[in-house]
Structure formats: C-alpha cells, structure tokens
Amino acid sequence: MGISIWQLVIVLVIVVLLFGTKKLRNMGGDIGGALKSFRKAVKDSDEKKPEDQDTDKLTEQNEERVIEGEVENKATSKEKDKA
C-alpha cells in the first residue's frame, strides 16, 4: 500500500507545471546554500578558537565562587524603619 513510481511521476509533473523549472532550480539552490551554511556553522562551533576556550574557563571559575553574606529584603527594612 505504498506510493508507486507512477504516482510520484504524476506529482512531479504537476509540481513542475505549477512552479516551472526555473523556480524549482532557484529553490534547490537556496536550500543547498542554507544546508551548506548550516554545516559550516556546526563545524565552526565544534572547532572553538583558543580565546573562546579561555573565556569558557573564566566563566566556569566565576561560577564556582560563592559569596557568603546576609541579604536584606527592601520591604523588610522599610517595615523595621516604621516600627
């Protein structure tokens, strides 16, 4: 109960008649360009630059620091002033 080759050919002929070969060629080129730029972006993100790695290390170091202290709510301090 799959799609036969003749059904695919009929659909292809209808698509070509509706859009024309020039528009289909342009759409194919646009899709190919988008895929190419996507692959390049993925490849670039996998190969991080050394300065990016240094920034990541600094961010990790800053996240590990814990500052202990007392935090006072502004609403609580105002209530204390009124009393």
Secondary structure, 3 states (H helix, E strand, C coil): CCCCHHHHHHHHHHHHHHHCHHHHHHHHHHHHHHHHHHHHHHHHHHCCCHHHHHHHHHHHHHHHCCCCCCCCCHHHHHHHHHC
